[in-house]
Protein backbone atom coordinates (compact mmCIF):
# COMPACT_ATOMS: atom_id res chain seq x y z
CA UNK A 1 0.00 0.00 0.00
CA UNK A 2 1.72 3.16 -1.23
CA UNK A 3 0.50 6.47 0.14
CA UNK A 4 1.57 9.68 -1.55
CA UNK A 5 1.55 12.77 0.67
CA UNK A 6 0.92 15.99 -1.25
CA UNK A 7 2.48 19.12 0.24
CA UNK A 8 2.24 22.80 -0.64
CA UNK A 9 5.40 24.41 -2.03
CA UNK A 10 7.55 25.86 0.75
CA UNK A 11 7.45 29.60 1.35
CA UNK A 12 10.10 31.26 3.49
CA UNK A 13 7.50 33.58 5.02
CA UNK A 14 5.43 30.72 6.48
CA UNK A 15 5.76 28.77 9.67
CA UNK A 16 5.92 25.24 8.23
CA UNK A 17 3.70 23.59 10.82
CA UNK A 18 1.92 21.35 8.31
CA UNK A 19 5.22 20.05 6.98
CA UNK A 20 6.65 19.47 10.45
CA UNK A 21 3.51 17.65 11.55
CA UNK A 22 3.32 15.30 8.58
CA UNK A 23 7.06 14.63 8.53
CA UNK A 24 6.58 13.31 12.08
CA UNK A 25 3.51 11.27 11.10
CA UNK A 26 5.20 9.78 8.02
CA UNK A 27 8.16 8.65 10.10
CA UNK A 28 5.78 7.05 12.63
CA UNK A 29 3.63 5.09 10.15
CA UNK A 30 3.61 1.30 10.66
CA UNK A 31 5.80 -0.76 8.33
CA UNK A 32 2.82 -1.97 6.30
CA UNK A 33 2.44 1.54 4.85
CA UNK A 34 4.97 2.73 2.29
CA UNK A 35 4.99 6.44 1.60
CA UNK A 36 6.42 9.17 -0.57
CA UNK A 37 6.21 12.95 -0.50
CA UNK A 38 5.24 15.12 -3.43
CA UNK A 39 5.69 18.90 -3.17
CA UNK A 40 3.71 21.20 -5.43
CA UNK A 41 5.85 22.54 -8.29
CA UNK A 42 4.47 26.06 -7.90
CA UNK A 43 3.49 28.35 -5.04
CA UNK A 44 -0.21 28.40 -4.23
CA UNK A 45 -0.68 31.95 -5.48
CA UNK A 46 -2.66 33.16 -8.47
CA UNK A 47 -5.03 31.30 -10.73
CA UNK A 48 -2.54 29.78 -13.19
CA UNK A 49 -0.17 28.44 -10.52
CA UNK A 50 -3.08 26.70 -8.85
CA UNK A 51 -4.37 25.25 -12.13
CA UNK A 52 -0.85 23.98 -12.88
CA UNK A 53 -0.57 22.35 -9.44
CA UNK A 54 -3.98 20.71 -9.87
CA UNK A 55 -3.16 19.18 -13.25
CA UNK A 56 0.37 18.20 -12.25
CA UNK A 57 -0.85 16.30 -9.16
CA UNK A 58 -2.88 13.86 -11.25
CA UNK A 59 0.21 12.08 -12.57
CA UNK A 60 1.71 11.53 -9.11
CA UNK A 61 -1.08 9.55 -7.44
CA UNK A 62 -0.58 6.37 -5.41
CA UNK A 63 -2.78 3.68 -3.91
CA UNK A 64 -3.82 6.40 -1.45
CA UNK A 65 -3.46 10.14 -1.98
CA UNK A 66 -3.23 12.29 1.14
CA UNK A 67 -3.51 16.06 0.66
CA UNK A 68 -1.85 17.32 3.81
CA UNK A 69 -3.38 20.79 3.89
CA UNK A 70 -3.53 24.27 2.36
CA UNK A 71 -3.67 23.09 -1.30
CA UNK A 72 -7.14 21.57 -0.91
CA UNK A 73 -8.09 22.50 -4.48
CA UNK A 74 -5.76 19.90 -6.06
CA UNK A 75 -8.38 17.26 -5.21
CA UNK A 76 -10.35 18.39 -8.28
CA UNK A 77 -9.04 15.73 -10.69
CA UNK A 78 -7.73 13.08 -8.32
CA UNK A 79 -9.25 9.62 -7.93
CA UNK A 80 -12.05 10.31 -5.51
CA UNK A 81 -12.17 6.93 -3.76
CA UNK A 82 -8.41 6.94 -3.20
CA UNK A 83 -7.98 10.46 -1.83
CA UNK A 84 -8.21 11.98 1.63
CA UNK A 85 -7.80 15.59 2.67
CA UNK A 86 -6.69 17.02 6.01
CA UNK A 87 -8.22 20.38 6.92
CA UNK A 88 -6.40 22.17 9.73
CA UNK A 89 -8.26 25.43 10.17
CA UNK A 90 -11.52 27.12 9.19
CA UNK A 91 -10.73 30.64 10.41
CA UNK A 92 -10.37 31.83 6.81
CA UNK A 93 -14.17 31.50 6.53
CA UNK A 94 -14.83 33.76 9.51
CA UNK A 95 -13.76 37.12 8.09
CA UNK A 96 -13.55 38.98 4.79
CA UNK A 97 -15.99 40.10 2.12
CA UNK A 98 -18.93 37.88 1.20
CA UNK A 99 -17.47 37.32 -2.27
CA UNK A 100 -14.05 36.32 -0.95
CA UNK A 101 -15.57 33.91 1.58
CA UNK A 102 -17.81 32.39 -1.10
CA UNK A 103 -14.88 31.77 -3.47
CA UNK A 104 -12.68 30.27 -0.74
CA UNK A 105 -15.55 28.16 0.58
CA UNK A 106 -16.17 26.62 -2.83
CA UNK A 107 -12.60 25.97 -4.02
CA UNK A 108 -11.01 25.07 -0.67
CA UNK A 109 -13.88 23.31 1.08
CA UNK A 110 -17.04 22.45 -0.89
CA UNK A 111 -15.51 21.28 -4.17
CA UNK A 112 -12.70 19.29 -2.50
CA UNK A 113 -15.28 17.61 -0.25
CA UNK A 114 -17.00 16.27 -3.37
CA UNK A 115 -13.71 14.93 -4.72
CA UNK A 116 -12.28 13.00 -1.75
CA UNK A 117 -13.27 9.84 0.08
CA UNK A 118 -12.62 11.22 3.57
CA UNK A 119 -11.76 14.50 5.22
CA UNK A 120 -9.75 14.42 8.43
CA UNK A 121 -9.80 17.26 10.95
CA UNK A 122 -7.70 17.79 14.03
CA UNK A 123 -10.32 17.99 16.79
CA UNK A 124 -13.98 17.36 17.52
CA UNK A 125 -14.41 21.12 17.70
CA UNK A 126 -12.97 21.45 14.18
CA UNK A 127 -15.41 18.83 12.91
CA UNK A 128 -18.38 20.76 14.30
CA UNK A 129 -17.01 24.02 12.86
CA UNK A 130 -16.51 22.46 9.42
CA UNK A 131 -20.07 21.15 9.39
CA UNK A 132 -21.45 24.47 10.61
CA UNK A 133 -19.54 26.60 8.12
CA UNK A 134 -19.73 24.39 5.02
CA UNK A 135 -22.50 21.83 5.43
CA UNK A 136 -20.15 18.96 4.58
CA UNK A 137 -21.78 15.71 5.82
CA UNK A 138 -20.55 14.47 9.19
CA UNK A 139 -20.18 10.94 7.76
CA UNK A 140 -17.33 12.11 5.54
CA UNK A 141 -15.35 13.77 8.36
CA UNK A 142 -12.98 11.85 10.63
CA UNK A 143 -11.16 13.25 13.66
CA UNK A 144 -7.44 12.45 13.83
CA UNK A 145 -5.55 14.58 16.33
CA UNK A 146 -2.25 16.29 15.61
CA UNK A 147 0.74 14.57 17.17
CA UNK A 148 3.51 16.01 19.25
CA UNK A 149 7.09 15.84 17.96
CA UNK A 150 9.42 13.11 19.21
CA UNK A 151 12.11 15.77 19.53
CA UNK A 152 10.41 17.31 22.57
CA UNK A 153 11.63 15.74 25.80
CA UNK A 154 11.12 16.70 29.46
CA UNK A 155 13.61 19.30 30.68
CA UNK A 156 13.41 19.88 34.45
CA UNK A 157 13.64 23.50 35.57
CA UNK A 158 13.49 25.03 39.03
CA UNK A 159 10.64 27.50 39.04
CA UNK A 160 11.89 31.10 39.14
CA UNK A 161 9.56 32.45 41.81
CA UNK A 162 11.39 35.79 41.97
CA UNK A 163 10.76 36.65 38.29
CA UNK A 164 9.11 33.85 36.33
CA UNK A 165 9.49 33.73 32.57
CA UNK A 166 6.07 33.54 30.89
CA UNK A 167 6.04 32.31 27.30
CA UNK A 168 3.27 33.43 24.93
CA UNK A 169 3.09 31.71 21.53
CA UNK A 170 1.68 33.79 18.67
CA UNK A 171 0.71 37.38 17.96
CA UNK A 172 -2.29 37.03 15.64
CA UNK A 173 -5.57 38.51 16.95
CA UNK A 174 -6.86 35.17 18.28
CA UNK A 175 -3.73 34.86 20.48
CA UNK A 176 -5.35 37.56 22.63
CA UNK A 177 -2.33 39.71 23.47
CA UNK A 178 -4.59 42.75 23.83
CA UNK A 179 -5.95 41.07 27.00
CA UNK A 180 -2.84 39.18 28.08
CA UNK A 181 -0.72 42.31 28.25
CA UNK A 182 -2.93 44.31 30.68
CA UNK A 183 -3.47 41.12 32.70
CA UNK A 184 0.26 41.06 33.50
CA UNK A 185 0.60 44.70 34.52
CA UNK A 186 2.34 45.12 37.87
CA UNK A 187 3.47 41.48 38.09
CA UNK A 188 7.19 40.83 38.50
CA UNK A 189 7.57 38.67 35.40
CA UNK A 190 9.36 38.55 32.05
CA UNK A 191 7.05 37.99 29.09
CA UNK A 192 8.61 36.20 26.10
CA UNK A 193 6.52 36.56 22.94
CA UNK A 194 7.05 34.36 19.87
CA UNK A 195 5.72 36.10 16.76
CA UNK A 196 6.19 39.53 15.22
CA UNK A 197 4.55 42.30 17.22
CA UNK A 198 2.51 45.02 15.57
CA UNK A 199 2.56 48.69 16.57
CA UNK A 200 -0.53 48.42 18.77
CA UNK A 201 0.90 45.47 20.70
CA UNK A 202 4.18 47.31 21.23
CA UNK A 203 2.21 50.33 22.46
CA UNK A 204 0.29 48.17 24.95
CA UNK A 205 3.49 46.60 26.27
CA UNK A 206 4.95 50.06 26.87
CA UNK A 207 1.73 51.45 28.35
CA UNK A 208 1.40 48.58 30.85
CA UNK A 209 5.16 48.59 31.65
CA UNK A 210 5.74 44.94 30.77
CA UNK A 211 9.30 43.63 30.68
CA UNK A 212 9.34 41.54 27.52
CA UNK A 213 11.41 39.85 24.83
CA UNK A 214 10.18 39.32 21.28
CA UNK A 215 11.36 36.72 18.75
CA UNK A 216 10.03 35.78 15.32
CA UNK A 217 10.99 33.82 12.20
CA UNK A 218 12.68 31.26 14.43
CA UNK A 219 13.61 27.69 13.45
CA UNK A 220 11.44 25.19 15.29
CA UNK A 221 14.30 24.03 17.50
CA UNK A 222 14.81 27.60 18.73
CA UNK A 223 11.11 27.82 19.59
CA UNK A 224 11.46 24.62 21.61
CA UNK A 225 14.42 26.16 23.40
CA UNK A 226 12.16 28.96 24.61
CA UNK A 227 9.79 26.36 26.07
CA UNK A 228 12.75 24.92 27.98
CA UNK A 229 13.79 28.35 29.29
CA UNK A 230 10.29 29.32 30.41
CA UNK A 231 8.50 28.81 33.73
CA UNK A 232 4.91 29.09 32.50
CA UNK A 233 3.26 28.82 29.07
CA UNK A 234 0.38 31.27 28.63
CA UNK A 235 -1.95 30.31 25.78
CA UNK A 236 -5.12 32.27 26.49
CA UNK A 237 -6.24 32.10 22.86
CA UNK A 238 -9.79 32.93 21.84
CA UNK A 239 -9.94 30.50 18.89
CA UNK A 240 -7.94 27.38 18.04
CA UNK A 241 -8.62 24.43 15.79
CA UNK A 242 -6.24 22.39 17.93
CA UNK A 243 -3.73 24.07 20.25
CA UNK A 244 -0.35 22.36 19.79
CA UNK A 245 1.51 24.71 22.19
CA UNK A 246 -0.37 23.03 25.06
CA UNK A 247 1.15 19.67 24.14
CA UNK A 248 4.59 21.11 23.51
CA UNK A 249 4.52 22.63 27.00
CA UNK A 250 3.20 19.36 28.48
CA UNK A 251 6.05 17.47 26.82
CA UNK A 252 8.77 19.79 28.14
CA UNK A 253 7.22 19.79 31.60
CA UNK A 254 5.86 23.28 32.09
CA UNK A 255 2.55 24.41 33.65
CA UNK A 256 0.06 25.74 31.11
CA UNK A 257 -2.65 28.38 31.23
CA UNK A 258 -5.10 28.04 28.34
CA UNK A 259 -8.41 29.44 27.18
CA UNK A 260 -11.55 27.47 28.05
CA UNK A 261 -12.95 27.76 24.52
CA UNK A 262 -13.05 26.04 21.10
CA UNK A 263 -10.71 23.00 20.96
CA UNK A 264 -8.49 23.91 23.92
CA UNK A 265 -10.28 21.99 26.71
CA UNK A 266 -10.45 18.96 24.40
CA UNK A 267 -6.68 19.01 23.85
CA UNK A 268 -5.64 20.07 27.35
CA UNK A 269 -7.78 17.68 29.40
CA UNK A 270 -6.71 18.19 33.01
CA UNK A 271 -3.21 19.33 31.99
CA UNK A 272 -3.87 23.09 31.88
CA UNK A 273 -5.40 25.76 34.08
CA UNK A 274 -8.33 26.91 31.94
CA UNK A 275 -9.44 30.55 31.96
CA UNK A 276 -12.06 32.76 30.41
CA UNK A 277 -9.91 34.16 27.60
CA UNK A 278 -12.15 37.22 27.31
CA UNK A 279 -11.55 38.20 30.94
CA UNK A 280 -8.40 40.15 31.81
CA UNK A 281 -9.10 39.46 35.48
CA UNK A 282 -9.39 35.70 34.94
CA UNK A 283 -6.12 35.56 33.00
CA UNK A 284 -4.35 37.57 35.70
CA UNK A 285 -5.79 35.42 38.48
CA UNK A 286 -4.53 32.24 36.79
CA UNK A 287 -1.01 33.66 36.44
CA UNK A 288 -0.98 34.66 40.10
CA UNK A 289 -2.15 31.18 41.12
CA UNK A 290 0.59 29.49 39.07
CA UNK A 291 3.23 31.74 40.65
CA UNK A 292 1.99 31.28 44.22
CA UNK A 293 0.83 27.63 44.26
CA UNK A 294 3.66 25.11 43.77
CA UNK A 295 1.29 22.17 44.30
CA UNK A 296 -0.86 23.39 41.40
CA UNK A 297 2.21 23.78 39.18
CA UNK A 298 3.45 20.28 39.97
CA UNK A 299 0.02 18.73 39.41
CA UNK A 300 -0.31 20.37 36.01
CA UNK A 301 3.16 19.19 35.00
CA UNK A 302 2.45 15.57 36.00
CA UNK A 303 -0.95 15.67 34.30
CA UNK A 304 0.80 17.04 31.20
CA UNK A 305 3.11 14.05 30.93
CA UNK A 306 0.07 11.78 30.96
CA UNK A 307 -1.89 13.97 28.56
CA UNK A 308 0.68 13.85 25.75
CA UNK A 309 0.47 10.07 25.58
CA UNK A 310 -2.79 10.51 23.67
CA UNK A 311 -0.88 12.37 20.95
CA UNK A 312 2.24 10.23 20.43
CA UNK A 313 3.27 9.98 16.76
CA UNK A 314 2.85 6.18 16.67
CA UNK A 315 -0.73 6.49 17.95
CA UNK A 316 -1.63 9.01 15.25
CA UNK A 317 0.29 7.09 12.58
CA UNK A 318 -1.72 3.96 13.35
CA UNK A 319 -4.99 5.89 13.07
CA UNK A 320 -4.04 7.17 9.62
CA UNK A 321 -2.87 3.70 8.55
CA UNK A 322 -6.31 2.31 9.44
CA UNK A 323 -7.94 4.94 7.19
CA UNK A 324 -5.57 4.13 4.32
CA UNK A 325 -6.38 0.43 4.66
CA UNK A 326 -10.09 1.15 4.59
CA UNK A 327 -9.61 3.05 1.32
CA UNK A 328 -7.56 0.33 -0.37
CA UNK A 329 -9.78 -2.54 0.77
CA UNK A 330 -12.86 -0.88 -0.66
N, C-alpha and C positions, 0 to 999 in steps of 0.2 A: 504493500500500500504506500504509494508515493504521494506526499502532500506538498504542494507548492505554496509557499507563503509570499503573497504579493505586498510589497512595501512601496510607499511614496518615495520619491526622489529626495535625497537629503538636502536640507537647506540650512546654511550656517546660522541663520537667525532664529531657528527653532530650538526648543528643548526637545531632544529626541526620545521622549518617554515611550512612544509606541515601539520604536526600534529596540530600546533597552528591555522593555517588557517581553517582547516576542523573541528576542535573542535568548533570554532566560528560559522561556517556555520551550523553545525548540531544543535547547540543550538538555531539557528535563523530560522530553518525550520518551516513552518506553521504546525498547528496541524494535518492536514490531512495526513501528512507524518510521519510514524513511522520509527525509524532508530535503527541500532545497529552497533557497531564497531567490526571489526575482524582484529587482528594484526597477521602478518605472524609469523609462529612458528620458523623460522630460519632467520638468517641474509642473506641479498642478496649478498652473496659472494660465489664464486665457483659454479661449474656446478651442483653438487648434491644437495646443499642447494636450488638452484633455481628450480630444478626439483621437489624437495619435496614440496616447497611452491606452485608450480603450481598445483600439484595433490591434495594437501590438500585443496586448495581454492574451489575446485569443490563442496565439501560437505557442504559448508557454504553459498551457494547462497540464495538470497531472490527474491522478486518480481522484484527488480531492484538491480543490482550490480554496485557499483561505486568504481573503482580503483582510489585512490586519488593521485597517483603519484609514481615515482621511480621504483616500481615493475610492470612495464607495461607488462612484459612477462607472468604474471599469467592469462592474458586473453585467453591463448591458448586453454583451454578446457572449458571455461565458456559458458553459453548460450548467443549466439551472440546477439539476439534481445532484451536481457534483461540487457545488460552490457554497461556501458559508462566508458571512460577513461579520466582523466585530465592530460594533458601534460603541465608542467610548464616551461620547458627550453629546447632549442635545441643547446646550446653552445657545448655540448659534440660531436656534429657532425662537429664542425668547426676546430678541431685540432686533431692530432694523425696520426698514420700510416694509409695507405689506407685499410689494412686488418682489423685493429681495428675499423675503422669507418664503414666498410661494415658489420661487425658482429653486432655492436651496432645498426646500422640502421635497420637491419633485425629484431632482437629479441626485440628491444625496441620501434620500430616505425612501420615498414612495416607489420610484422606479427600481432602485436596487432591491427593495423588498419583494418585488415581483419576480426578480431574476436570480434569486438565491434559494437554496433549500432551507437553510436556517440562518437566523441572526443571533449572535451572542452579544450579551450586554454584561456589564461588570458589577451590577448589583440589582437587588430586587427593586430598589427605588428607581434605577435607570429603566428597568422594564416597564414600570408603571408610567414613567414620564414619556417613554417612547410610544406607548399605546395612547396616552392622553394627547400627545402633540401630533401624532401621525395617523392614528387609527389602524396601524399594522396589527394583524391578529395575534393574540397572545400565544396561540399554538405554534407560531413560527419562531418565537423568541425564547432563547435559553439563557439562563444566568450562569456565567462562569466568572468567578472572581479574578481580579488581578492577583499576581503572585509577588512575593517580596524577594529581592535579589539574594542569591547565596553569598554575595560578597559582604553582606552586612552581618557582623558578628557582635555579641555583647562586649562592651568596653566599660568596665567599672569606673566610676568617677565619684569622688567625695563631693557631696553637695556643697556649693559655695554659699553658705547662709549669709555671709556678709554682703555680697553683691552677686546674686545669681545671674547667670547668662540665660536669657530667654530667646529662643530661636523661633522666628516667624517665617514660614515658607510661603512666598508668593506676594505679589503686589497688585494683582488685578482687582477690580472692584469687589468681587465675591470674597476675596481674602480678608476684607473687613478692617483694613488698617485705619480707616477713619473712626472706628470705635475702639480698636485695640490701643491706639496711641493715647487718647485721653484716659483710657482705663489704667494706664501705667504711670500717669503723672504723680510725682511725689514719692514713688517707690524707688528704693535704692537698688536698681537693676541695670544691666546692660542689655539692650535689645539688639539682636543681630537679625537683619532682614535680608533674605535671599530674593532677589528680583529687583529690577530697576525702578527706583522711586520717581514719581512725577513731582511737579512743582508743588502741588497742593499737599502731598504727603510730606515733603520736606518742610513746608511751612508749618504743618501740624506738629512735627517733631520738634521744631524750634519753639513754637508757641507753648508746648507742654513740657519743655525742658527735659527731653528724653535723651539720655546718653545712648548712642546707637552706632552700629557699624552696618554698612550696606555693601553687598556683593551681588554681582550678576554676571551672566554669560560664563558660568563656572562649569568645568568638567564634573561629571557625576561624582567622581571620587572626592573632589574638593567639597561638594555639597555634603557627602557623608561625613567628611572630616568635621564639618560644623555641627552635625548631630553629636559627634563624639565630644566636642568641646563645650557643648551646652549643658545646662542644668535642667531646663524645662523646655518642652516644645509646645508652643501656643498656636493652635490651628482653629481659631474661632471663625471659620468660614461660614458664609451664609448659603452657599450652594456648592455641592460636590456630587459628581456622578459616582465617585468611589472614595477617595481620601487616603492615597498611598502614604503621605507623610506620617499618618498615625502608625502604620505598620513599620515604617522605617525607624521611628522613634522607639516602638515596642522592641524591635530587634536589637537596637543598640543598648537599650536598657535605660530609657529616660521617661519620667512622668509626662503625661500628655494632657493638655486641656483642649477640648474640641467642642464645636457647635453641636447642639442637640437636634439638628435638622437634616433633611434630605437623606443621603446614604450614610452619614457619619455614625449614628448609633449602631447601624447594621454592621459596619466595619469594626468599630471600636469595641463592641461588646461591653465588658466590665473593665476594659483596659485604658479608659480615659475618664477624666473628670468632665462631664458634659455641662455646657452652659447655654443660656439663652444668648445666641450670638448677636441679637439686636439690642442687648442691654449692656451698656457700659459698666453699670454697677455689678452685674453678674460676672462679667469677665474679670473685673478687678477683684471681686471677692474670691474667685477661683484661684487667681494668682497668689493672693495673700494666704489662702489655705495651703497651697502647695509649699510656699516658703516656710510657713509656721508649723506644719504638721508632718513630721518625718514618717510617722506610721502610715499616713495616707500616701506619701511618695513611694514608700517601699511596697505597699500593697499594689499600687498601680504598675510598678515595675514588674513585680512577679506575675500579675495578671497579664501583662503585656507579653511576657515570654510564652505563656500558654496560648494567648490569642493568635500569635503569628503562626502557630502550627496549622491553623486552618488554611493558610495561604502559602504553604511551602510549594516550591516549583514542581516537585514530583506529583503532588496532589492535583495541581491545576493541569499539568501535562497529561495525567491519566484521564481527567475529565474531557479534555479535548480529544484524546485518542479514542474514547468511547463514541464521541460524535462522528469522528472520521470513519470509524468502523460501521456505524449505522448507515452512513451515506454509501459506502462501498457495498455493503451487503444488500442494500435495496436497489 
